[in-house]
Amino acid sequence: MSDSPGLDVDGMLKRFKERALAVKQRPLPPVAGDERKAFIDQAKQDYMDFAIVGDASWALDDGVLTLTVDLRPADTPAG
């Protein structure tokens, strides 16, 4: 829980992780051709967006919420 009343950053990040999983698991609607490709492309983008935010660490300093996302490959040591 954060220092700001009503702000639950850990809960928010958990919901983003859940949304990423939901996007990955949602069924493909009965579309074909260009519509199918557009749906799949949007799902990939939605998953990436939700997963990135869901994996963030956070800090709240003087009312400023900072999300930090490490985009380095897993085998790169944190500095």
N, C-alpha and C positions, 0 to 999 in steps of 0.2 A: 504494500500500500504506500502511497506517496504522502507528502506533507500537505498537499492541497486538498481541502475537504471535497469529497465527492469524486475525486479523480483516482481511478484505480488503473494505473498503467499496466501492471501485471495482468489484470483481467482483460484489458484492451489487447495486449499482445497475444494472450491466449485465444481471444476471439479471432484475431487475424490468422493464427495457426489453424484454427478450426475452419475458417473460411477457405484457406488454401486447400485443406483436405477435402472440403465439400466440393470445391471446383474440380478437383482431380477425380472425384467419385461421381460427379453428376452425369447422368446419361445423355447421350447424343440425341437430340430431337430428330424427328423424321424429316430431315432436310437433305438436299443433294446438291452437287455441283458447287457453284461459287458460294452459295449460302452455307453449305457444309464447311467449306474451307474457312470462311469468315468466322463461323462459330468456333471451330477448333483453334484458330489463331487467337481469338478473343479469350478463350479458356486458358490458353497457354500464358497469355499476358496477365490475365487475372490471377492465375496461380503464382506467377513470378512476383507480382506486386504484393499479394497477401503474404507469401512465404518470406519475402525480404523483410517486411515490417514485423512479421511474427517472430523472426529470429533476432530482432534488434535488442540491444541492451539500452538502458535508459538512465538518465540523471535529471533531477529537478533542482535547479539552482536559481534562487531569487525569482521564482515564478516562471522560469524558462525551462520547458521540457525539451531535452535533447535526446534523440534516438541515435544510436551508433550502430552501424551495420558494417561488419567486417566482410568485404567482398573478395579477400584474398583466398586462393586455393587452400583447401584443408591442410595440405602438407607444408604450408608456409608458416613459420613460427610467428606468433604475435609479438609486436615490438613494444 
